[in-house]
Amino acid sequence: MTDARAEQRRTFLRGLVVAVLGGIFLATTGAFGSAGAPYGQRLIYWVVLMILGGLWGHLCGRLVTRFLDVDERPWLGVAVMTAVITGPMCAIVWAATGLFFNQRLYPLAALPQLLVPVLAVTAGVTAVNIFLGRARPIQTHAAPASEPAPRPARFLDRLPMKLRGATIHAVQAEDHYLRIHTDRGSDLILMRLSDAVEELDGLEGAQTHRSWWVAQAAVRGVDRNDGRATLTLVDGVRVPVSRRYARTLREADWW
């Protein structure tokens, strides 16, 4: 299984790499009137600005993805992220540009002039990060019967008392809680889905959506309409499948 936290670290590092490469590109091309400055000076300027933007964008991304599935609707994600990031970044660029090149702040009247270039750079970098981030899903698999029995999934220790010994059908994110669907009913626990997926190692299943993990044995049918799939579980619960995960699930013979 791919470690969920390792995936988050990779996402963060990928964003920094994109920011640095973007800074090098903007410095080399002398973008937005910076060509008159020495290359070394504008390289430092652009790389530092892009890293600051990357850090701010990462924080904004963690907020936006709580309310919007950017894997399912990537272009809407680009638009929303760009709108959230651009305003504060204009202020950062305004302050940094004046202090870096002139050792003083520019007049506030210059601030609106930065809107278009900041918007353009933000939209481009955001689009790159979102489409690079549409990775293959985290999956867990039980060991084949011919191999020694693996240690029970750590997640089983988190089941409420009334569900101890039950068979897990699915795990669903509900705000800061997880609803555990089993053959004995369902209940809530306080936990993040990314941490739960990590602890589900040893149970055969997969993440099907940013809010769902499903045990493969619990799937009894799949409906496909308008290019989207919905799984039906043994207890009648219907689970969405994001486009991000659909290809890998098909290749794993889920349907």
CYANA upper distance limits for C-alpha pairs under 8 A (distance plus 0.5 A):
  1 MET  CA    138 ILE  CA      6.99
  1 MET  CA    139 GLN  CA      6.08
  1 MET  CA    140 THR  CA      5.61
  1 MET  CA    141 HIS  CA      7.97
  1 MET  CA    198 GLU  CA      8.06
  1 MET  CA    201 ASP  CA      7.06
  2 THR  CA      6 ALA  CA      8.08
  2 THR  CA      7 GLU  CA      7.79
  2 THR  CA    138 ILE  CA      6.17
  2 THR  CA    139 GLN  CA      7.53
  2 THR  CA    198 GLU  CA      8.33
  3 ASP  CA      7 GLU  CA      6.74
  3 ASP  CA    138 ILE  CA      8.34
  3 ASP  CA    198 GLU  CA      6.48
  4 ALA  CA      8 GLN  CA      6.89
  4 ALA  CA    138 ILE  CA      7.90
  4 ALA  CA    194 SER  CA      6.12
  4 ALA  CA    195 ASP  CA      7.26
  4 ALA  CA    197 VAL  CA      7.65
  4 ALA  CA    198 GLU  CA      6.38
  5 ARG  CA      9 ARG  CA      6.78
  5 ARG  CA    194 SER  CA      7.94
  5 ARG  CA    195 ASP  CA      8.15
  6 ALA  CA     10 ARG  CA      6.65
  7 GLU  CA     11 THR  CA      6.68
  8 GLN  CA     12 PHE  CA      6.79
  9 ARG  CA     13 LEU  CA      6.62
 10 ARG  CA     14 ARG  CA      6.36
 11 THR  CA     15 GLY  CA      6.74
 11 THR  CA    133 GLY  CA      7.49
 12 PHE  CA     16 LEU  CA      7.00
 12 PHE  CA     58 HIS  CA      7.55
 13 LEU  CA     17 VAL  CA      6.72
 14 ARG  CA     18 VAL  CA      6.69
 14 ARG  CA    129 ASN  CA      8.25
 15 GLY  CA     19 ALA  CA      6.66
 15 GLY  CA     54 GLY  CA      6.73
 15 GLY  CA     58 HIS  CA      8.09
 15 GLY  CA    129 ASN  CA      6.85
 16 LEU  CA     20 VAL  CA      6.69
 16 LEU  CA     51 ILE  CA      6.80
 16 LEU  CA     54 GLY  CA      6.61
 16 LEU  CA     55 LEU  CA      8.23
 17 VAL  CA     21 LEU  CA      6.62
 18 VAL  CA     22 GLY  CA      6.44
 18 VAL  CA    125 VAL  CA      7.77
 18 VAL  CA    128 VAL  CA      8.41
 18 VAL  CA    129 ASN  CA      7.96
 19 ALA  CA     23 GLY  CA      6.61
 19 ALA  CA     47 VAL  CA      7.68
 19 ALA  CA     50 MET  CA      5.52
 19 ALA  CA     51 ILE  CA      6.02
 19 ALA  CA     53 GLY  CA      8.18
 19 ALA  CA     54 GLY  CA      6.41
 19 ALA  CA    125 VAL  CA      7.90
 20 VAL  CA     24 ILE  CA      6.76
 20 VAL  CA     47 VAL  CA      5.94
 20 VAL  CA     50 MET  CA      6.98
 20 VAL  CA     51 ILE  CA      7.02
 21 LEU  CA     25 PHE  CA      6.70
 21 LEU  CA     47 VAL  CA      8.48
 22 GLY  CA     26 LEU  CA      6.68
 22 GLY  CA     47 VAL  CA      8.08
 22 GLY  CA     50 MET  CA      7.55
 22 GLY  CA    125 VAL  CA      8.12
 23 GLY  CA     27 ALA  CA      6.56
 23 GLY  CA     43 LEU  CA      7.45
 23 GLY  CA     46 TRP  CA      5.19
 23 GLY  CA     47 VAL  CA      4.73
 23 GLY  CA     48 VAL  CA      8.19
 23 GLY  CA     49 LEU  CA      8.11
 23 GLY  CA     50 MET  CA      6.19
 24 ILE  CA     28 THR  CA      6.50
 24 ILE  CA     43 LEU  CA      6.74
 24 ILE  CA     46 TRP  CA      7.57
 24 ILE  CA     47 VAL  CA      6.92
 25 PHE  CA     29 THR  CA      6.67
 26 LEU  CA     30 GLY  CA      6.43
 26 LEU  CA     31 ALA  CA      5.69
 26 LEU  CA     46 TRP  CA      7.17
 27 ALA  CA     31 ALA  CA      7.07
 27 ALA  CA     34 SER  CA      8.03
 27 ALA  CA     35 ALA  CA      8.29
 27 ALA  CA     39 TYR  CA      7.38
 27 ALA  CA     42 ARG  CA      6.03
 27 ALA  CA     43 LEU  CA      5.44
 27 ALA  CA     46 TRP  CA      6.51
 28 THR  CA     39 TYR  CA      7.75
 28 THR  CA     43 LEU  CA      7.98
 29 THR  CA     35 ALA  CA      7.74
 30 GLY  CA     34 SER  CA      5.35
 30 GLY  CA     35 ALA  CA      4.39
 30 GLY  CA     36 GLY  CA      8.15
 30 GLY  CA     42 ARG  CA      8.27
 31 ALA  CA     35 ALA  CA      7.20
 32 PHE  CA    117 PRO  CA      7.60
 34 SER  CA     42 ARG  CA      7.23
 35 ALA  CA     39 TYR  CA      8.29
 35 ALA  CA     42 ARG  CA      8.42
 37 ALA  CA     41 GLN  CA      7.06
 37 ALA  CA     42 ARG  CA      6.66
 38 PRO  CA     42 ARG  CA      6.86
 39 TYR  CA     43 LEU  CA      6.40
 40 GLY  CA     44 ILE  CA      6.86
 41 GLN  CA     45 TYR  CA      6.76
 42 ARG  CA     46 TRP  CA      6.46
 43 LEU  CA     47 VAL  CA      6.50
 44 ILE  CA     48 VAL  CA      6.44
 45 TYR  CA     49 LEU  CA      6.64
 45 TYR  CA    100 PHE  CA      7.89
 46 TRP  CA     50 MET  CA      6.47
 47 VAL  CA     51 ILE  CA      6.63
 48 VAL  CA     52 LEU  CA      6.72
 49 LEU  CA     53 GLY  CA      6.61
 49 LEU  CA     93 VAL  CA      7.67
 49 LEU  CA     96 ALA  CA      8.39
 50 MET  CA     54 GLY  CA      6.46
 51 ILE  CA     55 LEU  CA      6.68
 52 LEU  CA     56 TRP  CA      6.74
 53 GLY  CA     57 GLY  CA      6.36
 53 GLY  CA     89 MET  CA      7.17
 54 GLY  CA     58 HIS  CA      6.53
 55 LEU  CA     59 LEU  CA      6.99
 56 TRP  CA     60 CYS  CA      6.74
 56 TRP  CA     85 ILE  CA      7.65
 57 GLY  CA     61 GLY  CA      6.40
 57 GLY  CA     81 MET  CA      8.21
 57 GLY  CA     85 ILE  CA      6.65
 57 GLY  CA    126 THR  CA      8.44
 58 HIS  CA     62 ARG  CA      6.89
 59 LEU  CA     63 LEU  CA      7.13
 60 CYS  CA     64 VAL  CA      6.61
 60 CYS  CA     81 MET  CA      7.53
 60 CYS  CA     84 VAL  CA      7.52
 60 CYS  CA     85 ILE  CA      7.34
 61 GLY  CA     65 THR  CA      6.42
 61 GLY  CA     81 MET  CA      7.36
 62 ARG  CA     66 ARG  CA      7.22
 63 LEU  CA     67 PHE  CA      8.00
 64 VAL  CA     68 LEU  CA      6.50
 64 VAL  CA     80 VAL  CA      8.31
 64 VAL  CA     81 MET  CA      7.58
 65 THR  CA     69 ASP  CA      6.41
 65 THR  CA     70 VAL  CA      7.13
 68 LEU  CA     77 GLY  CA      7.69
 69 ASP  CA     73 ARG  CA      6.81
 69 ASP  CA     74 PRO  CA      8.38
 69 ASP  CA     77 GLY  CA      8.10
 69 ASP  CA    210 ARG  CA      7.71
 70 VAL  CA     74 PRO  CA      5.13
 70 VAL  CA     75 TRP  CA      8.23
 70 VAL  CA     76 LEU  CA      7.69
 70 VAL  CA     77 GLY  CA      5.37
 70 VAL  CA     78 VAL  CA      8.47
 70 VAL  CA    130 ILE  CA      7.81
 71 ASP  CA    130 ILE  CA      8.22
 71 ASP  CA    134 ARG  CA      6.54
 71 ASP  CA    242 SER  CA      7.84
 71 ASP  CA    243 ARG  CA      7.76
 71 ASP  CA    244 ARG  CA      6.41
 72 GLU  CA    242 SER  CA      6.39
 72 GLU  CA    243 ARG  CA      6.53
 72 GLU  CA    244 ARG  CA      7.37
 73 ARG  CA     77 GLY  CA      6.74
 74 PRO  CA     78 VAL  CA      6.72
 74 PRO  CA    130 ILE  CA      7.24
 74 PRO  CA    131 PHE  CA      7.76
 75 TRP  CA     79 ALA  CA      6.79
 75 TRP  CA    127 ALA  CA      8.25
 76 LEU  CA     80 VAL  CA      6.63
 77 GLY  CA     81 MET  CA      6.37
 77 GLY  CA    130 ILE  CA      8.27
 78 VAL  CA     82 THR  CA      6.41
 78 VAL  CA    123 ALA  CA      7.10
 78 VAL  CA    126 THR  CA      6.43
 78 VAL  CA    127 ALA  CA      6.12
 78 VAL  CA    130 ILE  CA      7.75
 79 ALA  CA     83 ALA  CA      6.71
 79 ALA  CA    123 ALA  CA      7.93
 80 VAL  CA     84 VAL  CA      6.74
 81 MET  CA     85 ILE  CA      6.53
 81 MET  CA    126 THR  CA      7.60
 82 THR  CA     86 THR  CA      6.30
 82 THR  CA    119 LEU  CA      7.46
 82 THR  CA    122 THR  CA      6.38
 82 THR  CA    123 ALA  CA      5.94
 82 THR  CA    126 THR  CA      7.36
 83 ALA  CA     87 GLY  CA      7.79
 85 ILE  CA     89 MET  CA      6.75
 85 ILE  CA    122 THR  CA      7.83
 86 THR  CA     90 CYS  CA      6.57
 86 THR  CA    115 LEU  CA      8.12
 86 THR  CA    118 VAL  CA      6.94
 86 THR  CA    119 LEU  CA      6.32
 86 THR  CA    122 THR  CA      7.16
 87 GLY  CA     91 ALA  CA      7.38
 87 GLY  CA    115 LEU  CA      8.44
 88 PRO  CA     92 ILE  CA      6.90
 89 MET  CA     93 VAL  CA      6.51
 89 MET  CA    118 VAL  CA      7.63
 90 CYS  CA     94 TRP  CA      6.50
 90 CYS  CA    111 LEU  CA      7.55
 90 CYS  CA    114 LEU  CA      6.67
 90 CYS  CA    115 LEU  CA      6.75
 90 CYS  CA    118 VAL  CA      6.78
 91 ALA  CA     95 ALA  CA      6.74
 91 ALA  CA    111 LEU  CA      7.67
 92 ILE  CA     96 ALA  CA      6.45
 93 VAL  CA     97 THR  CA      6.25
 93 VAL  CA    114 LEU  CA      8.22
 94 TRP  CA     98 GLY  CA      6.93
 94 TRP  CA    105 LEU  CA      8.13
 94 TRP  CA    106 TYR  CA      7.41
 94 TRP  CA    110 ALA  CA      8.18
 94 TRP  CA    111 LEU  CA      6.54
 94 TRP  CA    114 LEU  CA      7.73
 95 ALA  CA     99 LEU  CA      6.72
 95 ALA  CA    105 LEU  CA      6.29
 95 ALA  CA    106 TYR  CA      7.61
 96 ALA  CA    100 PHE  CA      6.22
 97 THR  CA    101 PHE  CA      6.47
 97 THR  CA    102 ASN  CA      8.23
 97 THR  CA    105 LEU  CA      8.37
 97 THR  CA    106 TYR  CA      8.41
 98 GLY  CA    102 ASN  CA      5.77
 98 GLY  CA    103 GLN  CA      6.74
 98 GLY  CA    104 ARG  CA      5.85
 98 GLY  CA    105 LEU  CA      5.11
 98 GLY  CA    106 TYR  CA      5.61
 99 LEU  CA    103 GLN  CA      4.58
 99 LEU  CA    104 ARG  CA      5.17
 99 LEU  CA    105 LEU  CA      6.12
100 PHE  CA    104 ARG  CA      8.45
106 TYR  CA    110 ALA  CA      7.07
107 PRO  CA    111 LEU  CA      8.10
110 ALA  CA    114 LEU  CA      7.72
111 LEU  CA    115 LEU  CA      7.87
114 LEU  CA    118 VAL  CA      6.51
115 LEU  CA    119 LEU  CA      6.37
116 VAL  CA    120 ALA  CA      6.60
117 PRO  CA    121 VAL  CA      6.74
118 VAL  CA    122 THR  CA      6.43
119 LEU  CA    123 ALA  CA      6.52
120 ALA  CA    124 GLY  CA      6.76
121 VAL  CA    125 VAL  CA      6.67
122 THR  CA    126 THR  CA      6.38
123 ALA  CA    127 ALA  CA      6.56
124 GLY  CA    128 VAL  CA      6.86
125 VAL  CA    129 ASN  CA      6.75
126 THR  CA    130 ILE  CA      6.60
127 ALA  CA    131 PHE  CA      6.63
128 VAL  CA    132 LEU  CA      6.49
129 ASN  CA    133 GLY  CA      6.45
130 ILE  CA    134 ARG  CA      7.13
134 ARG  CA    244 ARG  CA      6.67
135 ALA  CA    244 ARG  CA      7.57
136 ARG  CA    244 ARG  CA      7.34
136 ARG  CA    245 TYR  CA      6.92
136 ARG  CA    248 THR  CA      7.23
137 PRO  CA    206 ALA  CA      7.98
137 PRO  CA    207 GLN  CA      6.78
137 PRO  CA    208 THR  CA      8.08
137 PRO  CA    244 ARG  CA      7.83
137 PRO  CA    245 TYR  CA      6.09
137 PRO  CA    248 THR  CA      7.72
138 ILE  CA    197 VAL  CA      8.17
138 ILE  CA    206 ALA  CA      6.98
138 ILE  CA    207 GLN  CA      6.49
139 GLN  CA    205 GLY  CA      6.83
139 GLN  CA    206 ALA  CA      4.88
139 GLN  CA    207 GLN  CA      6.74
140 THR  CA    197 VAL  CA      8.39
140 THR  CA    200 LEU  CA      7.36
140 THR  CA    201 ASP  CA      5.68
140 THR  CA    202 GLY  CA      6.94
140 THR  CA    203 LEU  CA      6.71
140 THR  CA    204 GLU  CA      6.04
140 THR  CA    205 GLY  CA      5.95
140 THR  CA    206 ALA  CA      6.40
141 HIS  CA    201 ASP  CA      7.29
141 HIS  CA    202 GLY  CA      6.25
141 HIS  CA    203 LEU  CA      6.10
141 HIS  CA    204 GLU  CA      4.47
141 HIS  CA    205 GLY  CA      6.61
142 ALA  CA    150 PRO  CA      8.21
142 ALA  CA    201 ASP  CA      8.09
142 ALA  CA    202 GLY  CA      5.10
142 ALA  CA    203 LEU  CA      5.44
142 ALA  CA    204 GLU  CA      5.20
143 ALA  CA    147 GLU  CA      6.91
143 ALA  CA    148 PRO  CA      8.31
143 ALA  CA    149 ALA  CA      7.48
143 ALA  CA    150 PRO  CA      7.05
143 ALA  CA    202 GLY  CA      7.45
145 ALA  CA    149 ALA  CA      8.10
150 PRO  CA    202 GLY  CA      7.15
151 ARG  CA    202 GLY  CA      7.67
152 PRO  CA    156 LEU  CA      7.85
152 PRO  CA    202 GLY  CA      6.86
153 ALA  CA    199 GLU  CA      6.66
153 ALA  CA    200 LEU  CA      5.77
153 ALA  CA    201 ASP  CA      6.04
153 ALA  CA    202 GLY  CA      5.59
153 ALA  CA    203 LEU  CA      6.95
154 ARG  CA    158 ARG  CA      8.17
154 ARG  CA    199 GLU  CA      5.61
154 ARG  CA    200 LEU  CA      7.00
154 ARG  CA    201 ASP  CA      8.06
155 PHE  CA    159 LEU  CA      7.77
155 PHE  CA    196 ALA  CA      7.05
155 PHE  CA    199 GLU  CA      5.43
155 PHE  CA    200 LEU  CA      5.92
156 LEU  CA    164 ARG  CA      8.16
156 LEU  CA    200 LEU  CA      8.41
158 ARG  CA    189 ILE  CA      8.41
159 LEU  CA    163 LEU  CA      6.35
159 LEU  CA    164 ARG  CA      6.31
159 LEU  CA    189 ILE  CA      8.38
160 PRO  CA    164 ARG  CA      6.90
160 PRO  CA    187 ASP  CA      7.87
160 PRO  CA    189 ILE  CA      8.20
163 LEU  CA    182 THR  CA      8.03
163 LEU  CA    184 ARG  CA      6.94
163 LEU  CA    185 GLY  CA      8.14
163 LEU  CA    186 SER  CA      8.28
163 LEU  CA    187 ASP  CA      8.44
166 ALA  CA    182 THR  CA      6.60
166 ALA  CA    183 ASP  CA      6.60
166 ALA  CA    184 ARG  CA      6.59
167 THR  CA    182 THR  CA      5.88
167 THR  CA    183 ASP  CA      6.15
167 THR  CA    184 ARG  CA      8.24
168 ILE  CA    180 ILE  CA      7.61
168 ILE  CA    181 HIS  CA      6.58
168 ILE  CA    182 THR  CA      4.91
168 ILE  CA    183 ASP  CA      7.37
168 ILE  CA    215 ALA  CA      7.41
169 HIS  CA    180 ILE  CA      8.28
169 HIS  CA    181 HIS  CA      5.90
169 HIS  CA    182 THR  CA      5.51
169 HIS  CA    183 ASP  CA      7.57
169 HIS  CA    214 VAL  CA      6.62
169 HIS  CA    215 ALA  CA      5.77
169 HIS  CA    217 ALA  CA      8.26
169 HIS  CA    218 ALA  CA      5.78
169 HIS  CA    233 LEU  CA      7.89
169 HIS  CA    234 VAL  CA      8.48
170 ALA  CA    180 ILE  CA      6.66
170 ALA  CA    181 HIS  CA      5.58
170 ALA  CA    182 THR  CA      7.52
170 ALA  CA    212 TRP  CA      7.55
170 ALA  CA    213 TRP  CA      6.08
170 ALA  CA    214 VAL  CA      4.77
170 ALA  CA    215 ALA  CA      6.35
170 ALA  CA    218 ALA  CA      8.37
171 VAL  CA    178 LEU  CA      6.93
171 VAL  CA    179 ARG  CA      6.27
171 VAL  CA    180 ILE  CA      5.18
171 VAL  CA    181 HIS  CA      6.57
171 VAL  CA    193 LEU  CA      8.38
171 VAL  CA    212 TRP  CA      6.24
171 VAL  CA    213 TRP  CA      5.63
171 VAL  CA    214 VAL  CA      6.95
172 GLN  CA    178 LEU  CA      5.91
172 GLN  CA    179 ARG  CA      5.52
172 GLN  CA    180 ILE  CA      6.96
172 GLN  CA    181 HIS  CA      8.27
172 GLN  CA    193 LEU  CA      8.13
172 GLN  CA    211 SER  CA      6.13
172 GLN  CA    212 TRP  CA      5.16
172 GLN  CA    213 TRP  CA      7.11
173 ALA  CA    177 TYR  CA      6.49
173 ALA  CA    178 LEU  CA      5.05
173 ALA  CA    179 ARG  CA      6.82
173 ALA  CA    192 ARG  CA      7.89
173 ALA  CA    193 LEU  CA      6.57
173 ALA  CA    211 SER  CA      5.33
173 ALA  CA    212 TRP  CA      6.90
174 GLU  CA    178 LEU  CA      6.11
174 GLU  CA    179 ARG  CA      7.26
174 GLU  CA    211 SER  CA      8.22
176 HIS  CA    190 LEU  CA      6.84
176 HIS  CA    191 MET  CA      6.95
176 HIS  CA    192 ARG  CA      6.91
177 TYR  CA    188 LEU  CA      6.80
177 TYR  CA    189 ILE  CA      6.09
177 TYR  CA    190 LEU  CA      4.98
177 TYR  CA    191 MET  CA      5.98
177 TYR  CA    192 ARG  CA      7.29
178 LEU  CA    188 LEU  CA      5.94
178 LEU  CA    189 ILE  CA      5.88
178 LEU  CA    190 LEU  CA      6.76
178 LEU  CA    191 MET  CA      6.59
178 LEU  CA    192 ARG  CA      7.54
178 LEU  CA    193 LEU  CA      7.40
179 ARG  CA    186 SER  CA      7.00
179 ARG  CA    187 ASP  CA      6.01
179 ARG  CA    188 LEU  CA      4.98
179 ARG  CA    189 ILE  CA      7.17
180 ILE  CA    186 SER  CA      5.78
180 ILE  CA    187 ASP  CA      6.03
180 ILE  CA    188 LEU  CA      6.76
180 ILE  CA    189 ILE  CA      8.28
181 HIS  CA    185 GLY  CA      6.63
181 HIS  CA    186 SER  CA      5.05
181 HIS  CA    187 ASP  CA      7.65
182 THR  CA    186 SER  CA      6.36
183 ASP  CA    235 ASP  CA      8.00
191 MET  CA    195 ASP  CA      7.66
191 MET  CA    196 ALA  CA      7.55
192 ARG  CA    196 ALA  CA      6.83
193 LEU  CA    197 VAL  CA      6.57
193 LEU  CA    211 SER  CA      7.59
193 LEU  CA    212 TRP  CA      8.29
194 SER  CA    198 GLU  CA      7.05
195 ASP  CA    199 GLU  CA      6.98
196 ALA  CA    200 LEU  CA      6.62
197 VAL  CA    201 ASP  CA      7.63
197 VAL  CA    207 GLN  CA      8.12
197 VAL  CA    213 TRP  CA      7.67
203 LEU  CA    215 ALA  CA      7.73
204 GLU  CA    215 ALA  CA      6.40
204 GLU  CA    216 GLN  CA      6.67
204 GLU  CA    217 ALA  CA      8.20
205 GLY  CA    213 TRP  CA      7.61
205 GLY  CA    214 VAL  CA      5.98
205 GLY  CA    215 ALA  CA      4.60
205 GLY  CA    216 GLN  CA      5.35
205 GLY  CA    217 ALA  CA      8.35
206 ALA  CA    213 TRP  CA      6.07
206 ALA  CA    214 VAL  CA      6.11
206 ALA  CA    215 ALA  CA      7.16
206 ALA  CA    216 GLN  CA      7.78
206 ALA  CA    249 LEU  CA      8.47
207 GLN  CA    212 TRP  CA      6.31
207 GLN  CA    213 TRP  CA      4.60
207 GLN  CA    214 VAL  CA      6.75
207 GLN  CA    245 TYR  CA      7.99
208 THR  CA    212 TRP  CA      6.28
208 THR  CA    213 TRP  CA      6.38
208 THR  CA    214 VAL  CA      7.36
208 THR  CA    239 VAL  CA      8.46
208 THR  CA    240 PRO  CA      7.51
208 THR  CA    241 VAL  CA      5.43
208 THR  CA    242 SER  CA      6.86
208 THR  CA    245 TYR  CA      6.16
208 THR  CA    246 ALA  CA      7.88
208 THR  CA    249 LEU  CA      8.38
209 HIS  CA    213 TRP  CA      7.68
209 HIS  CA    240 PRO  CA      6.98
209 HIS  CA    241 VAL  CA      5.86
209 HIS  CA    242 SER  CA      5.61
209 HIS  CA    244 ARG  CA      8.43
209 HIS  CA    245 TYR  CA      7.38
210 ARG  CA    242 SER  CA      8.25
212 TRP  CA    239 VAL  CA      7.87
212 TRP  CA    240 PRO  CA      8.45
214 VAL  CA    218 ALA  CA      7.90
214 VAL  CA    219 VAL  CA      8.46
215 ALA  CA    219 VAL  CA      7.75
216 GLN  CA    254 TRP  CA      7.67
218 ALA  CA    233 LEU  CA      5.81
218 ALA  CA    234 VAL  CA      6.02
219 VAL  CA    231 LEU  CA      7.05
219 VAL  CA    232 THR  CA      6.47
219 VAL  CA    233 LEU  CA      5.02
219 VAL  CA    234 VAL  CA      6.74
220 ARG  CA    231 LEU  CA      8.06
220 ARG  CA    232 THR  CA      6.21
220 ARG  CA    233 LEU  CA      5.78
220 ARG  CA    234 VAL  CA      6.18
221 GLY  CA    231 LEU  CA      6.34
221 GLY  CA    232 THR  CA      5.55
221 GLY  CA    233 LEU  CA      7.51
222 VAL  CA    229 ALA  CA      7.03
222 VAL  CA    230 THR  CA      6.05
222 VAL  CA    231 LEU  CA      4.98
222 VAL  CA    232 THR  CA      6.46
222 VAL  CA    255 TRP  CA      7.48
223 ASP  CA    229 ALA  CA      6.03
223 ASP  CA    230 THR  CA      5.67
223 ASP  CA    231 LEU  CA      7.02
223 ASP  CA    232 THR  CA      8.39
224 ARG  CA    228 ARG  CA      5.91
224 ARG  CA    229 ALA  CA      4.86
224 ARG  CA    230 THR  CA      6.95
225 ASN  CA    229 ALA  CA      7.06
228 ARG  CA    241 VAL  CA      7.44
228 ARG  CA    242 SER  CA      7.79
228 ARG  CA    243 ARG  CA      7.43
229 ALA  CA    240 PRO  CA      6.95
229 ALA  CA    241 VAL  CA      5.87
229 ALA  CA    242 SER  CA      8.12
229 ALA  CA    246 ALA  CA      7.99
230 THR  CA    238 ARG  CA      6.94
230 THR  CA    239 VAL  CA      5.99
230 THR  CA    240 PRO  CA      5.09
230 THR  CA    241 VAL  CA      6.18
231 LEU  CA    238 ARG  CA      6.05
231 LEU  CA    239 VAL  CA      5.47
231 LEU  CA    240 PRO  CA      6.87
231 LEU  CA    241 VAL  CA      7.71
232 THR  CA    236 GLY  CA      6.40
232 THR  CA    237 VAL  CA      6.31
232 THR  CA    238 ARG  CA      5.08
232 THR  CA    239 VAL  CA      6.89
233 LEU  CA    237 VAL  CA      5.79
233 LEU  CA    238 ARG  CA      6.83
233 LEU  CA    239 VAL  CA      8.20
241 VAL  CA    245 TYR  CA      7.09
241 VAL  CA    246 ALA  CA      6.71
242 SER  CA    246 ALA  CA      6.71
243 ARG  CA    247 ARG  CA      7.82
245 TYR  CA    249 LEU  CA      6.80
246 ALA  CA    250 ARG  CA      6.69
247 ARG  CA    251 GLU  CA      6.76
248 THR  CA    252 ALA  CA      6.67
249 LEU  CA    253 ASP  CA      6.95
249 LEU  CA    254 TRP  CA      6.00
249 LEU  CA    255 TRP  CA      8.13
250 ARG  CA    254 TRP  CA      6.04
250 ARG  CA    255 TRP  CA      6.34
